[in-house]
Amino acid sequence: MPEIICNTSPLQYLHQSGVLHILPELVKTITVPPAVQEELETGRKLGLNLPDLQMLDWVIKRRPSSSIALPLVTDLGPGEREVLALALETPDSVCVLDDSLARQVARTLRLRITGTLGILIDAKRLGIISAVAPFLDQLQSLGFRLAPHTRAAILKLVSEVEK
């Protein structure tokens, strides 16, 4: 399995949906850059329900070795920029990003990507979770933006019927 480099929002949404544990069932380790760890720590200090990466032995923190290109994409957050930088340095890695601009930049850079929804699809395919639909409902209640046509496509992909 390729190395997974994860941004803040997938960790947040999987944690808040109660399924963060599926990540180490899908891959051995998850790499996060310092900016992602800082974003989660800042949010926790503000009282948000976010994971504590210090408590997860399957998370590796790694700083990009070069930050030369990071400032070039000014519309991305620091976590997204560092995830992209690490992915550029790590052949065959997969970026876990939800932000549409970050995903667009990753595609432009020819990086492999997935997101929170892709993680749920993989977990269903491997039998780690029995259904995706309840998690889509939960994600939407948490403020995750999911277009109706995307929801329908995901449910079709995992052979679930909309109620």
Secondary structure, DSSP 8 states (H G I E B T S, - for coil): ---EEE-HHHHHHHHHTT-TTHHHHHSS-EEE-HHHHHHHHHHHHTT-----GGG-TTEEE---S--SSGGG-TTS-HHHHHHHHHHHHSTT-EEE---HHHHHHHHHTT-EEE-HHHHHHHHHHTTSSS-SHHHHHHHHHTT----HHHHHHHHHHTT----
